[in-house]
């Protein structure tokens, strides 16, 4: 993702002033990093929160697509708002996925009227993805739980009670990301799917988010950018 983001940013006329990886974390204190308008962060759940803090200390806004840490989401939001930092976070930067997320919530609201349909989700990603379910799957699940009264909690793999929404996670090959929501009744089924063909859409969305974020303060997301 980092290499694709760098290429797209350069193509759109931006300058890359610093690249930080596991071997040069001291560069968070460098003048080059401090000169950045925005830092784009795609790493792993166990290091993302440290990266945010390092960037905030340097006075640099952050755009992040790292998932798997959302149990700390309220804590991070409070820190951002209280200390006048800037963090644009999304579980997925793809325009198509965000259209899909909106469609999913609308469909769940419609299906609330039809209790004969059960709903479950399947998500497939490449074997290098560490978190399961994916951040996008959790966002989709929250959209369902917020609109479908008969589901109150999501669970991994298999539901044991009727109020549970099962999310099945599959890791195989180099799949960028496939998310499917299926409503099933005794007489028919309704299914919606988003199938990402490459990581280009995610990278472009992150760069566009960085362009949007420059000069802004607070906790931001795709809803602020797209305003669906």
C-alpha positions as CSV (number, residue, x, y, z in Angstrom):
1,X,0.0,0.0,0.0
2,X,2.8,2.4,0.9
3,X,4.4,2.1,-2.5
4,X,1.1,2.5,-4.4
5,X,0.2,5.6,-2.2
6,X,3.6,7.2,-2.9
7,X,3.2,6.7,-6.7
8,X,-0.3,8.1,-6.7
9,X,0.7,11.1,-4.5
10,X,3.6,11.9,-6.9
11,X,1.3,11.6,-9.9
12,X,-1.1,14.1,-8.3
13,X,1.7,16.6,-7.8
14,X,2.6,16.1,-4.1
15,X,6.0,15.9,-2.6
16,X,7.0,13.0,-0.3
17,X,9.2,14.6,2.4
18,X,9.6,11.5,4.7
19,X,9.1,7.8,4.6
20,X,9.1,6.0,8.0
21,X,9.3,2.2,8.5
22,X,10.3,-0.1,11.2
23,X,14.0,0.7,10.8
24,X,13.9,4.5,11.0
25,X,11.3,5.4,13.6
26,X,13.6,8.1,14.9
27,X,12.7,10.1,11.8
28,X,9.4,11.0,13.5
29,X,11.6,13.7,15.3
30,X,13.2,14.9,12.0
31,X,12.7,18.3,10.5
32,X,11.7,16.6,7.2
33,X,8.8,14.8,9.0
34,X,7.8,17.9,10.9
35,X,7.5,19.8,7.6
36,X,4.8,17.5,6.3
37,X,1.2,18.7,5.9
38,X,-0.2,15.2,6.3
39,X,1.1,11.7,7.2
40,X,-0.6,8.7,5.6
41,X,-0.4,5.7,7.9
42,X,-1.0,2.1,6.8
43,X,0.7,-0.3,9.3
44,X,-0.5,-2.9,11.8
45,X,-2.9,-2.7,14.8
46,X,-0.2,-3.0,17.4
47,X,1.9,0.0,16.2
48,X,-0.8,2.3,14.7
49,X,-1.7,4.1,18.0
50,X,2.0,4.8,18.7
51,X,2.4,6.2,15.2
52,X,-0.6,8.6,15.7
53,X,1.0,9.9,18.9
54,X,4.4,10.4,17.3
55,X,2.8,12.3,14.4
56,X,0.7,14.4,16.8
57,X,3.8,15.3,18.9
58,X,5.4,16.5,15.6
59,X,2.3,18.6,14.8
60,X,1.5,16.6,11.7
61,X,-2.1,15.6,10.7
62,X,-2.7,11.8,10.1
63,X,-4.7,9.9,7.6
64,X,-4.9,6.3,8.6
65,X,-6.4,3.1,7.1
66,X,-5.0,0.7,9.8
67,X,-7.7,-1.5,11.4
68,X,-7.8,-3.9,14.3
69,X,-7.5,-1.3,17.1
70,X,-11.0,0.0,17.3
71,X,-11.5,-1.1,20.9
72,X,-9.5,2.1,21.6
73,X,-11.6,4.3,19.2
74,X,-13.3,6.4,21.8
75,X,-10.1,7.0,23.6
76,X,-8.4,8.1,20.4
77,X,-11.3,10.4,19.4
78,X,-11.2,12.1,22.8
79,X,-7.5,12.6,22.6
80,X,-7.8,14.1,19.1
81,X,-10.6,16.5,20.1
82,X,-9.2,17.5,23.5
83,X,-5.7,18.3,22.2
84,X,-6.7,19.9,18.8
85,X,-5.1,17.1,16.7
86,X,-6.2,15.9,13.3
87,X,-6.9,12.3,12.5
88,X,-8.8,11.1,9.4
89,X,-9.5,7.4,9.9
90,X,-11.4,5.0,7.8
91,X,-11.6,1.2,7.7
92,X,-11.7,1.5,3.9
93,X,-10.8,4.3,1.6
94,X,-12.4,2.9,-1.6
95,X,-15.2,5.0,-3.0
96,X,-17.0,1.8,-4.1
97,X,-16.8,0.3,-0.6
98,X,-18.2,3.5,0.9
99,X,-21.1,3.4,-1.5
100,X,-21.6,-0.2,-0.5
101,X,-21.5,0.7,3.2
102,X,-24.3,3.2,2.6
103,X,-26.3,0.7,0.6
104,X,-25.8,-1.9,3.3
105,X,-27.3,0.3,6.0
106,X,-30.2,1.2,3.8
107,X,-30.9,-2.4,2.9
108,X,-30.8,-3.4,6.6
109,X,-33.4,-0.7,7.4
110,X,-35.6,-2.1,4.7
111,X,-35.2,-5.7,5.9
112,X,-36.1,-4.7,9.5
113,X,-39.7,-5.0,8.3
114,X,-39.2,-8.7,7.2
115,X,-38.3,-10.9,10.2
116,X,-38.3,-14.1,8.2
117,X,-34.9,-13.2,6.7
118,X,-31.7,-14.1,8.6
119,X,-28.6,-12.2,7.7
120,X,-24.9,-13.1,7.7
121,X,-21.7,-11.8,6.3
122,X,-18.6,-13.3,4.6
123,X,-15.3,-11.4,4.0
124,X,-12.3,-12.7,2.1
125,X,-8.9,-11.1,2.2
126,X,-5.2,-11.9,1.3
127,X,-3.3,-14.1,3.7
128,X,-1.1,-11.1,4.9
129,X,-4.1,-9.4,6.5
130,X,-3.7,-9.8,10.3
131,X,-7.1,-8.8,11.6
132,X,-10.2,-10.8,11.3
133,X,-12.9,-9.8,10.8
134,X,-11.7,-7.0,8.6
135,X,-12.3,-3.4,9.7
136,X,-14.7,-3.0,6.7
137,X,-16.6,-6.0,7.8
138,X,-17.0,-4.5,11.3
139,X,-18.2,-1.2,9.8
140,X,-20.7,-3.1,7.7
141,X,-21.8,-5.1,10.8
142,X,-22.4,-1.9,12.7
143,X,-24.5,-0.6,9.8
144,X,-26.7,-3.7,10.1
145,X,-26.9,-3.7,13.9
146,X,-27.9,0.0,13.9
147,X,-30.9,-0.7,11.6
148,X,-32.0,-4.3,12.1
149,X,-33.7,-4.6,15.5
150,X,-33.4,-8.4,15.6
151,X,-29.6,-8.4,15.6
152,X,-27.8,-6.9,18.6
153,X,-24.2,-8.1,18.3
154,X,-21.8,-9.5,15.7
155,X,-19.8,-12.7,16.3
156,X,-17.0,-14.5,14.4
157,X,-17.9,-17.4,12.1
158,X,-21.1,-18.9,13.5
159,X,-24.1,-17.5,15.3
160,X,-25.3,-19.4,18.4
161,X,-28.3,-17.1,19.1
162,X,-30.9,-15.5,16.8
163,X,-29.8,-12.0,17.8
164,X,-26.2,-12.6,16.6
165,X,-24.8,-11.5,13.3
166,X,-22.2,-14.0,12.0
167,X,-19.1,-12.7,10.2
168,X,-17.2,-15.5,8.4
169,X,-13.6,-14.5,7.6
170,X,-11.5,-16.3,5.0
171,X,-7.8,-15.6,4.2
172,X,-6.5,-16.8,0.9
173,X,-4.1,-15.9,-1.9
174,X,-3.7,-12.2,-2.8
175,X,-7.4,-11.2,-2.6
176,X,-7.6,-7.4,-2.1
177,X,-11.1,-7.7,-0.4
178,X,-14.5,-9.3,-1.0
179,X,-17.4,-8.5,1.3
180,X,-20.8,-10.2,0.9
181,X,-24.0,-9.7,3.0
182,X,-26.7,-12.3,2.5
183,X,-30.3,-12.3,3.7
184,X,-31.8,-15.8,3.7
185,X,-35.4,-17.0,4.1
186,X,-37.2,-20.2,3.5
187,X,-38.3,-19.0,0.0
188,X,-35.4,-16.9,-1.3
189,X,-32.3,-15.0,-0.6
190,X,-31.0,-11.5,-1.2
191,X,-27.2,-10.9,-1.6
192,X,-25.0,-7.8,-2.1
193,X,-21.3,-8.0,-2.7
194,X,-18.4,-5.7,-3.1
195,X,-15.4,-7.2,-4.9
196,X,-12.2,-5.1,-4.9
197,X,-10.1,-5.8,-8.0
198,X,-6.9,-4.2,-6.8
199,X,-5.5,-1.9,-4.0
200,X,-5.4,1.1,-6.3
201,X,-8.9,2.3,-5.2
202,X,-7.8,2.2,-1.5
203,X,-4.6,4.1,-2.2
204,X,-6.3,6.8,-4.3
205,X,-8.9,7.3,-1.6
206,X,-6.2,7.7,1.0
207,X,-4.4,10.4,-1.1
208,X,-7.7,12.2,-1.7
209,X,-8.4,12.1,2.0
210,X,-5.0,13.6,2.7
211,X,-5.8,16.4,0.3
212,X,-9.1,17.0,2.1
213,X,-7.5,16.8,5.6
214,X,-4.8,19.5,5.1
215,X,-5.7,22.5,7.3
216,X,-8.5,20.8,9.2
217,X,-8.8,19.8,12.8
218,X,-10.6,17.0,14.7
219,X,-11.5,13.4,14.0
220,X,-12.6,13.0,10.4
221,X,-13.9,10.1,8.2
222,X,-15.2,9.2,4.8
223,X,-18.6,10.6,5.8
224,X,-17.0,14.1,6.0
225,X,-15.2,13.7,2.7
226,X,-18.1,12.1,0.6
227,X,-21.1,13.6,2.5
228,X,-23.5,10.9,1.4
